[in-house]
Structures are given as C-alpha cells and as structure tokens.
C-alpha cells in the first residue's frame, strides 16, 4: 500500500495509520521534496504534481509492486488519481481522502480554472515572495480557502511548511489542476473519504453532494464514505473511524 501526503505535509501525517497496519501490509510512505524539512531538489522548478505521480509510477515498476492500493490525502489524492489514470491496471485500488479532482468545485460546482486563476496567482505570489506564514496569517482575508479547509490545515500536523518555491507552485496546482477529464481513464475502484457534519450550519454538511458530483465522471461509481466529526485532516480528526474505512477499503 502506498500512502501519499497532502500539500505541505510529510509522511508523518500517516504515522497513526502506518502504526495500526504494521505487520499487516507492506507499506510505502511517500514524502515530497520541498515539504517539511526535505530539501526541494528538482521540485524547486517546474510542475510538482505531475513529477510526483511519475516518480510513484516509476517506484511501482522498479519495486515490482503488484497492483498496490494507493491512499492519498488532499493534494496526495490528486496525485493518486493521476497515478491510477496513467497506470491503468497497474494500480489495484485508490482511496482519496478529502480530495477532489478539482478543488474549487467543492466551493462552487460551476467554477472553472479561469475563475480561480487570479486567486491562485495571488496565493502563488504570497507564498513565493512572503513565505507560507503569509498564507497562514492572511489567507482568509485573501479568500484562499484551500477547498474550505484553511483553518483545519494550519491547525493540525497537516501544514508542515517547507520550501516556499515548492509550496507556492504546489498550492497553485492544487487550485488550478482539473483532473475531472482524466476520471474515465481510471479502471481501479475508487473510494472517496471525507469529513462530514450533520449540522446544517456547517459547510461540511454539503460535502456529500459536492464530492459525489466531483467524481461523477468515473467509469465505475466510487464508494463514498462520509466521516462525521472530521474536517480536512480526516485521519487525524477521527482516527478510529478512518481506520475502519481503510480496513473496509482493503478487505
């Protein structure tokens, strides 16, 4: 099983999951160069997500992994979708955790890349020139919601910082990459796990319909798993419920 972290996160966000699965599965934890304390390497220039997906595919081939399960959180979920679309039958199954093929659609289902481009450019410039602290302190004023989860990301292990060039480019891609057209290329079964709330006053009360709409183009309908009481960092917010979802996913 391959575990891919989200934006500005390292493999540490999967520590609880890895500890619970130790001895049951052969685990491969991904960390992204330029996130956390890792040197940026080649990620300091050019696109980030496509390069990560290519590296994961290369790793699957070189290690001889047989149809591995792939779990990705947030940006890592988008990477997992891209890997599955490109690898075909080489991936056994995919779980995306609070991740959308096009994040702006979770705020406005009618949103387009053109709509969000000016905001994405602003986010890129804020981080690239001022550092990730600018987004942490001024993100809400700038209207940068990271899929509606800015507070949750900054308030947990989820945002571990990193090289500002890699963070800026990665956030720009998270906001502008639209993978919905690639969904029909995915042959592996997909499970979508996300935080949900029964409180109608909470933005999380709308996640069920939004995620179902986001994945409508899959050739085989996804399995949708709302986890009540969780925000963006589902595996940290509700670890017991999340592990139950993982065990069902792997069964």
Order of alpha helices (4+ residues) and beta strands (2+ residues): beta-alpha-beta-alpha-beta-alpha-beta-alpha-alpha-alpha-alpha-beta-alpha-beta-alpha-alpha
